[in-house]
Amino acid sequence: MYLLPAIDILDGRAVRLAKGDYNAVTVYHDDPVAQARDFEAQGAMWLHVVDLNGARSGIPENIAIIEQIIRSTNLKVEVGGGIRSLETVARLADAGVSRMVLGTSLVKNRAFAKDAIDEFGDLLACGIDAKGGEVAIAGWEQGSGSDAYELAREMSDLGYTHIIFTDIARDGMQTGIDPQAYLRMAQAFSHPVIVSGGVAGVDDIYALGPIADVVEGVIAGRAIYEGALSVAEGVAACKQATEMGSEVSAC
């Protein structure tokens, strides 16, 4: 299990949304590249980046900033938001992105989702963002009518082995996480899950210890920006939770 500090880019700045609401924006840094370097200096090895402009419009609008982050750090960068064509996937792959997250296209363009995983394999992850069990798309501004767990099963069947599952109702709210929701998702997907949404502090990471064997990583945003969780604490807690999970599995 590893920590992925999050940088959500909107209009060129690092921000966080409350429950995915574009009208509830908090700006945390005017320079996402500088923020990424700071996360690396604090011990992060991975970075989760979302192009919020691209997520809403369907056309990536902050690729140049993402490319600069990759050039300026040694971080493994996971990117989502507006990745809806093979050309975009290829450009990000050429830029050195370690993982790309497909979201809306999983629902609206299944042929692309299949072509992409067939061509790019482990570079891709499915991003399933849900509220009340329903998958949200287009930057969380639209419901899809699709069941989150059924979609995960379908993506596993297509060949996806990485998944980021976001609980929209908790995202950006620092209300804590529901480990059982991620356990259920991992069981549906048949592979470990990356936890996203609601991490309020180090205790939420420790709470994942009992299910650490089905958790690949933990994304944290607002808690880090507002000082409730430091990157160093998060990295250490992920390591300890993994060890806790190993002990549970051995029992």
Buried (B, 14 or more C-beta within 10 A) or exposed (E): BBBBBBBBBBEBBBBBBBBBEBEEBBEBBEBBBEBBBBBBEBBBEBBBBBBBBBBBBBEBBBBEBBBBBBEEBEBBBBBBBBBBBEEBBEBBBEBEBBBBBBBBBBBBBEEBBBEBBEEBEEBBBBBBBBBEEBBBBBBBEEBBEBBBBEBBEBBBEBBBBBBBBBBBBBBBBBBBBBBEBBBBBBBBBEBBBBBBBBBBBBEBBBBBBBBBBBBBBBBBBBBBBEEBBBBEBBBBBBBBBBEBBEEEEEE
